[in-house]
Amino acid sequence: MLEIRNLHARIAEDGTEIIRGLNLTVGKGEVAAIMGPNGSGKSTLSYILAGREDYEVTEGDILYNGESILEMDTAERAAAGIFLAFQYPVEIPGVATMQFLKVAMNEQRKAHGEEELTTPDFIRQVREAAGALNIDMDMLKRPLNVGFSGGEKKRAEILQMSLLQPNLCVLDETDSGLDIDALKIVSDGVNALRSPDRAIVVITHYQRLLEHIVPDTVHVLYKGQVIKSGDKALALELENNGYSNIIKDAA
Amino acid sequence: MNMQSKRPITAAEQGLVDSFVNRLGSLPGDQTITEIRDGYIEDIKRDGLPTRRIEAWHYTDLRSLLKTVPQDTGDTAGPVEPLVAGSNVLAVAAGQADDAVAADGIQISQYRDALSDGSARSRMAVHGADDVIGRLNGALTRDGFALDIADGVSLEKPLEIQMVQGGGQGHARFPVTIGAGAKGTFVERHVSVSDDSALVSSITDLKVGDNAEIVWVIAQERGLQDTHFGQINIELGAGATLTLFVANSGGELVRQEIHIRARGEGSELILRGVNLLGGQSHTDVTMTLDHLVPNCVSTETFRNVVFDRARGVFQGQIRVAQIAQKTDAQMACNTLLLSDDGEFSSKPELEIFADDVQCAHGATVADIDENHLFYLKSRGIGDKKARAMLVNAFIAEIVEELEDEALIEALEARFEEWLDHHG
């Protein structure tokens, strides 16, 4: 589903290279965890997948279902089924959360040549998805992410993901800022989306999240490259021994 | 004086003088009123239109901006649908007030009657030599409405005062007295009904009685060729609450003046404004607010959106008198500048003579926040739609402070329509 080939990318503004020859393949139905120390390029990778213009791809390619997405803009990638759950969801005053959800769902439906949702259908879908994530409908009456607690923001991200039903989910540090209860709710929400047709990339700093969302593969990112790949045992090894051994081995 | 008399008169100044001469026989007024009118037109002739050297007009050099004055085209105009459905409408069409419908506790009379019998003379004072809107309106006003809301009356529906103009000129005045404890929503609406260019002046004198609670909306929606001179002079009584919402979404050359005097203790002013600026237009909102007594609160927030080559101006002057202790005045002017060729000038001024007050002002100018845009787009919302949502959001924050749902919806619909055409 996702194939990243020898990807090199830099910050557009100052030319700093962040991703330096990254290779990664994630198949359909697979849950891949990407781990790495601070500054290894984890969040940058998630932004590049979503098509953020602050980064420039200088070499290599990103294939999604066999086709390069480098020429697609952010909205086109989203409509094609790529979803990024933000580490820091953006607060947008003046945009009502419900209005935002409705526009997003309908814009994607339009892109797929489908009819717009009727208001009752829309409300029903939001109610169901919100209920599963323990989200109070009152929270959705507020402006988008404004005044949401850290946990509420993360739950709102997963709510969007379950409403938009993407094919490739990229979760950037979804566990940060979550207490144990919220972590469980969010993980359940993600696990509910596991399906043979969908790939999930979980970017995280800690093994903790991976106890709840158990990955099929684990990849260690360091200085913009995947330096080691393995199964879930690799995550445990990192938790126990830290990154230094693996970094040493790779060097 | 000799220097001034040598200054060549501009085409627009000559046009204004001619407009007066051409209307001489038809402008209502007794001997005194006619003399006052004549005096004002002589003032304009002598002083000319203000230039950037006049401080109050520094960012709106009227002498160079007002190039010509449209003569009457004979366009007819009638009332249009009110901004808020179901409002009672009082219309001044092409300068002429229609028959007024009175209701319990509301007295309405045509301003032309006050001009004819000379009683309007007390209404015709100007703010000084820089008050060209006062002079112009004083010289040329044909009609308007005088409204008197009795003490304790609550208006069930909004009352919309319409000034509808085709091409040519329209000048009107609206003296409004709100009785003690009265409540209501008023919309002062300025609309065009043809593409011919128009020049309009409108002055409202709003006296808000003690403990009255009033919402006053100025909705300026003139055509792309039009010049609009608006002025509202407000006196706030003790304990009165006034929400004043100024919405500019039209006109080629616009100056809206707001002059407020907080005269009674414990009053509250909530002034909000949205300026949607596009094309080659020039829009100037100038406010003076005098806190004359202690314990008054005022907040002033303007949100401006600038497209194309439009230019906007906000001048906000707050003066706090020495006895006006415990005044709390907060002013903000935020601009979304969406074009490299657009421009917005903001000039806040605080003159504080009391020592125990809270006064602040702030101004920001920004483009659309890239983080906001990326977030919306990452959910599949296309660039154009996402930008429109963010512009709407910037305005919605101010509009939604209003409490009246019908009014909020009507204003948002108007703004969305404008943005669809200009965004």
Interface residues (C-beta under 8 A of the other chain):
Chain A: A50 G51 R52 E53 D54 D73 T74 A75 A78 A79 F83 L84 F86 P89 V90 I92 P93 G94 V95 F100 V103 A104 E107 Q108 A111 P143 Q160 L164
Chain B: E370 N371 H372 F374 Y375 L376 K377 S378 R379 G380 I381 G382 D383 K385 A386 M389 L390 N392 A393 F394 I395 A396 E397 E400
